[in-house]
């Protein structure tokens, strides 16, 4: 009997490595025996191979079993951050789960409940994928930390400047504004489209009437990065 069970486990494990969808059709009686502990161990291996297998795990997840499944969920989102959408509600706000998810795929920020800016988790998300900035709300031009979030985002993905356009325009510190735009076009020349007009067509002299070095001219940097950016000059 034990041999037959082990053979069945081996067959299912081989199958999920070929196609994870097989887990959605496996017998719940098989998967949830021993109070579900076997299933948890089995699923931890599956989600390590592909985090999206967490979708199959949910159908047999016992009620209020979030603590027992912490390792499974943590492993799943580390493998594929977008698996966060299939995490049990009680774990979707867990800082460790969120950190693993954002480090794997910053866009998972869009699947999380509102995340506090001072938690450091948003920083992880935008550093992994700057486009995650689209999920960050209420950027404060007077907040140094919000400035760090924006700078990290545009450095990771220059076109994320699109989601910080109002923030940048609200900045009163010209040098900070300019630095953010310069980082953006250095990462992606086409980000010039989202730069404030006065910076797209800036004079070649700074506020102290000193000539700007060629390498610091925003439009020049953008076009060198991507010649198509000439459209926005």
Kinemage of the C-alpha trace (Angstrom):
@kinemage 1
@onewidth
@group {chain A} dominant
@subgroup {mainchain}
@vectorlist {calphas} color= white
{ca unk a 1} P 0.000 0.000 0.000
{ca unk a 2} L 2.836 2.360 0.932
{ca unk a 3} L 4.649 1.516 -2.307
{ca unk a 4} L 1.535 2.308 -4.350
{ca unk a 5} L 1.181 5.644 -2.562
{ca unk a 6} L 4.793 6.585 -3.251
{ca unk a 7} L 4.409 5.623 -6.890
{ca unk a 8} L 1.324 7.828 -7.137
{ca unk a 9} L 3.207 10.736 -5.591
{ca unk a 10} L 6.046 10.262 -8.064
{ca unk a 11} L 3.604 10.244 -10.990
{ca unk a 12} L 1.913 13.465 -9.859
{ca unk a 13} L 5.228 15.180 -9.193
{ca unk a 14} L 6.439 14.232 -12.672
{ca unk a 15} L 3.177 15.503 -14.121
{ca unk a 16} L 3.272 18.895 -12.446
{ca unk a 17} L 6.809 19.448 -13.667
{ca unk a 18} L 5.477 18.867 -17.166
{ca unk a 19} L 2.290 20.874 -16.672
{ca unk a 20} L 1.309 22.557 -13.404
{ca unk a 21} L -2.320 22.487 -14.474
{ca unk a 22} L -2.436 18.816 -13.486
{ca unk a 23} L -2.582 19.950 -9.856
{ca unk a 24} L -6.001 21.421 -10.499
{ca unk a 25} L -7.299 17.981 -11.445
{ca unk a 26} L -5.509 15.860 -8.862
{ca unk a 27} L -7.724 14.137 -6.313
{ca unk a 28} L -8.468 16.317 -3.297
{ca unk a 29} L -8.582 13.142 -1.226
{ca unk a 30} L -4.986 12.493 -2.208
{ca unk a 31} L -3.842 16.058 -1.774
{ca unk a 32} L -5.489 16.764 1.568
{ca unk a 33} L -4.937 13.529 3.463
{ca unk a 34} L -3.058 13.688 6.767
{ca unk a 35} L -4.901 16.921 7.598
{ca unk a 36} L -3.431 18.686 4.600
{ca unk a 37} L 0.148 18.531 5.860
{ca unk a 38} L 1.141 16.316 2.951
{ca unk a 39} L -0.454 18.760 0.538
{ca unk a 40} L 1.434 21.672 2.068
{ca unk a 41} L 4.755 19.884 1.669
{ca unk a 42} L 3.871 18.834 -1.855
{ca unk a 43} L 2.784 22.328 -2.842
{ca unk a 44} L 5.954 23.891 -1.472
{ca unk a 45} L 7.886 21.909 -4.062
{ca unk a 46} L 5.409 22.838 -6.780
{ca unk a 47} L 5.442 26.580 -6.125
{ca unk a 48} L 9.239 26.619 -5.932
{ca unk a 49} L 9.163 25.312 -9.499
{ca unk a 50} L 6.503 27.831 -10.555
{ca unk a 51} L 4.922 30.262 -8.113
{ca unk a 52} L 1.699 30.411 -10.118
{ca unk a 53} L 0.956 26.859 -8.951
{ca unk a 54} L -0.364 28.618 -5.864
{ca unk a 55} L -3.610 29.031 -7.807
{ca unk a 56} L -4.111 25.272 -7.669
{ca unk a 57} L -3.246 25.162 -3.991
{ca unk a 58} L -6.076 27.498 -2.999
{ca unk a 59} L -8.861 25.051 -3.772
{ca unk a 60} L -7.785 22.683 -1.016
{ca unk a 61} L -6.540 25.243 1.468
{ca unk a 62} L -8.313 24.543 4.779
{ca unk a 63} L -10.124 27.530 6.353
{ca unk a 64} L -7.955 29.683 8.602
{ca unk a 65} L -4.848 27.780 7.589
{ca unk a 66} L -2.761 30.820 6.694
{ca unk a 67} L -0.105 30.139 9.313
{ca unk a 68} L 0.370 26.562 8.134
{ca unk a 69} L 0.698 27.815 4.573
{ca unk a 70} L 3.071 30.684 5.238
{ca unk a 71} L 6.101 28.845 3.840
{ca unk a 72} L 4.176 27.769 0.744
{ca unk a 73} L 3.001 31.308 -0.017
{ca unk a 74} L 6.391 32.837 0.780
{ca unk a 75} L 8.065 30.362 -1.579
{ca unk a 76} L 5.462 30.936 -4.297
{ca unk a 77} L 5.805 34.713 -4.435
{ca unk a 78} L 9.585 34.482 -4.294
{ca unk a 79} L 9.374 32.309 -7.408
{ca unk a 80} L 6.854 34.576 -9.127
{ca unk a 81} L 5.760 37.775 -7.462
{ca unk a 82} L 2.508 37.838 -9.418
{ca unk a 83} L 1.404 34.731 -7.521
{ca unk a 84} L 0.488 37.201 -4.770
{ca unk a 85} L -2.972 37.385 -6.329
{ca unk a 86} L -3.575 33.782 -5.224
{ca unk a 87} L -2.321 34.229 -1.661
{ca unk a 88} L -4.889 33.776 1.143
{ca unk a 89} L -6.301 37.111 2.324
{ca unk a 90} L -4.641 36.726 5.711
{ca unk a 91} L -1.189 36.594 4.123
{ca unk a 92} L -1.525 39.260 1.443
{ca unk a 93} L -0.504 41.939 3.943
{ca unk a 94} L 2.316 39.996 5.566
{ca unk a 95} L 5.549 42.047 5.268
{ca unk a 96} L 7.715 39.002 4.516
{ca unk a 97} L 5.347 37.755 1.816
{ca unk a 98} L 5.152 41.235 0.282
{ca unk a 99} L 8.916 41.697 0.382
{ca unk a 100} L 9.450 38.378 -1.419
{ca unk a 101} L 6.788 39.225 -3.980
{ca unk a 102} L 8.098 42.726 -4.749
{ca unk a 103} L 11.691 41.554 -4.927
{ca unk a 104} L 10.615 38.985 -7.513
{ca unk a 105} L 8.313 41.266 -9.506
{ca unk a 106} L 7.712 44.868 -8.558
{ca unk a 107} L 4.414 44.903 -10.434
{ca unk a 108} L 2.979 42.730 -7.671
{ca unk a 109} L 2.544 46.035 -5.849
{ca unk a 110} L -0.656 46.410 -7.838
{ca unk a 111} L -2.061 43.255 -6.246
{ca unk a 112} L -1.370 44.265 -2.673
{ca unk a 113} L -3.504 46.261 -0.294
{ca unk a 114} L -2.330 49.881 0.114
{ca unk a 115} L 1.254 49.691 1.361
{ca unk a 116} L 2.641 52.295 3.765
{ca unk a 117} L 5.411 54.323 2.158
{ca unk a 118} L 7.569 54.195 5.267
{ca unk a 119} L 7.552 50.391 5.309
{ca unk a 120} L 10.382 50.224 2.773
{ca unk a 121} L 8.337 47.784 0.675
{ca unk a 122} L 7.487 50.291 -2.044
{ca unk a 123} L 11.203 50.977 -2.434
{ca unk a 124} L 11.776 47.264 -3.080
{ca unk a 125} L 9.006 47.182 -5.703
{ca unk a 126} L 10.127 50.213 -7.725
{ca unk a 127} L 13.768 49.172 -7.597
{ca unk a 128} L 12.804 45.844 -9.152
{ca unk a 129} L 10.472 47.441 -11.712
{ca unk a 130} L 10.158 51.185 -11.916
{ca unk a 131} L 6.789 50.902 -13.651
{ca unk a 132} L 5.357 49.843 -10.290
{ca unk a 133} L 5.348 53.569 -9.544
{ca unk a 134} L 1.899 53.669 -11.161
{ca unk a 135} L 0.540 51.996 -8.032
{ca unk a 136} L 1.989 54.577 -5.656
{ca unk a 137} L -0.505 57.282 -4.739
{ca unk a 138} L -0.255 60.723 -3.164
{ca unk a 139} L 3.394 61.439 -3.919
{ca unk a 140} L 4.364 64.428 -1.815
{ca unk a 141} L 6.844 66.884 -3.387
{ca unk a 142} L 7.853 67.946 0.125
{ca unk a 143} L 8.770 64.415 1.197
{ca unk a 144} L 12.406 63.415 0.802
{ca unk a 145} L 11.445 59.739 0.976
{ca unk a 146} L 8.897 60.132 -1.814
{ca unk a 147} L 11.669 61.732 -3.819
{ca unk a 148} L 13.832 58.661 -3.251
{ca unk a 149} L 10.980 56.432 -4.419
{ca unk a 150} L 10.599 58.428 -7.633
{ca unk a 151} L 14.337 58.529 -8.302
{ca unk a 152} L 14.631 54.771 -7.803
{ca unk a 153} L 11.675 54.179 -10.098
{ca unk a 154} L 12.915 56.273 -13.029
{ca unk a 155} L 16.408 54.878 -12.657
{ca unk a 156} L 14.946 51.381 -12.984
{ca unk a 157} L 12.538 52.310 -15.812
{ca unk a 158} L 12.832 55.775 -17.293
{ca unk a 159} L 9.277 55.785 -18.647
{ca unk a 160} L 8.004 55.560 -15.068
{ca unk a 161} L 8.407 59.343 -15.227
{ca unk a 162} L 4.912 59.230 -16.730
{ca unk a 163} L 3.525 58.319 -13.322
{ca unk a 164} L 5.454 61.035 -11.514
{ca unk a 165} L 4.648 63.874 -13.890
{ca unk a 166} L 2.508 65.820 -11.421
{ca unk a 167} L 5.011 65.196 -8.629
{ca unk a 168} L 7.894 66.512 -10.733
{ca unk a 169} L 5.986 69.577 -11.901
{ca unk a 170} L 5.105 70.398 -8.284
{ca unk a 171} L 8.742 70.407 -7.165
{ca unk a 172} L 10.020 73.858 -6.313
{ca unk a 173} L 13.659 72.765 -6.187
{ca unk a 174} L 14.795 73.052 -9.815
{ca unk a 175} L 17.903 70.933 -9.301
{ca unk a 176} L 15.913 68.049 -7.775
{ca unk a 177} L 13.413 68.261 -10.610
{ca unk a 178} L 16.191 68.259 -13.175
{ca unk a 179} L 18.020 65.355 -11.555
{ca unk a 180} L 14.910 63.154 -11.667
{ca unk a 181} L 14.335 63.905 -15.353
{ca unk a 182} L 18.007 63.372 -16.163
{ca unk a 183} L 17.929 59.959 -14.464
{ca unk a 184} L 14.785 59.079 -16.418
{ca unk a 185} L 16.111 59.957 -19.877
{ca unk a 186} L 19.450 58.311 -19.056
{ca unk a 187} L 17.500 55.099 -18.461
{ca unk a 188} L 15.082 55.535 -21.379
{ca unk a 189} L 15.414 58.389 -23.838
{ca unk a 190} L 11.714 58.253 -24.687
{ca unk a 191} L 10.960 59.363 -21.127
{ca unk a 192} L 11.635 62.848 -22.491
{ca unk a 193} L 7.967 62.833 -23.534
{ca unk a 194} L 6.971 63.137 -19.873
{ca unk a 195} L 9.495 65.798 -18.886
{ca unk a 196} L 8.305 69.310 -18.044
{ca unk a 197} L 8.487 71.523 -21.137
{ca unk a 198} L 11.008 73.887 -19.591
{ca unk a 199} L 13.432 70.987 -19.161
{ca unk a 200} L 12.849 69.507 -22.606
{ca unk a 201} L 13.803 72.855 -24.088
{ca unk a 202} L 16.096 74.113 -21.360
{ca unk a 203} L 18.630 76.807 -22.009
{ca unk a 204} L 22.185 75.593 -22.068
{ca unk a 205} L 23.013 77.687 -19.022
{ca unk a 206} L 22.041 76.937 -15.436
{ca unk a 207} L 20.521 79.308 -12.880
{ca unk a 208} L 23.975 80.744 -12.112
{ca unk a 209} L 24.391 81.535 -15.815
{ca unk a 210} L 27.111 78.904 -16.125
{ca unk a 211} L 27.329 76.890 -19.314
{ca unk a 212} L 26.037 73.360 -18.865
{ca unk a 213} L 28.366 70.535 -19.927
{ca unk a 214} L 27.140 68.781 -23.080
{ca unk a 215} L 26.711 65.479 -21.256
{ca unk a 216} L 24.254 67.093 -18.839
{ca unk a 217} L 21.888 68.556 -21.406
{ca unk a 218} L 18.650 66.616 -20.919
{ca unk a 219} L 17.509 66.600 -24.544
{ca unk a 220} L 20.987 65.571 -25.708
{ca unk a 221} L 21.149 62.709 -23.211
{ca unk a 222} L 17.679 61.518 -24.230
{ca unk a 223} L 18.424 61.522 -27.956
{ca unk a 224} L 21.756 59.782 -27.463
{ca unk a 225} L 19.946 57.104 -25.467
{ca unk a 226} L 17.221 56.746 -28.107
{ca unk a 227} L 17.269 58.792 -31.344
{ca unk a 228} L 13.458 58.576 -31.503
{ca unk a 229} L 13.360 60.965 -28.563
{ca unk a 230} L 14.051 63.778 -31.048
{ca unk a 231} L 10.256 63.870 -31.496
{ca unk a 232} L 9.900 65.393 -28.027
{ca unk a 233} L 12.581 68.073 -28.340
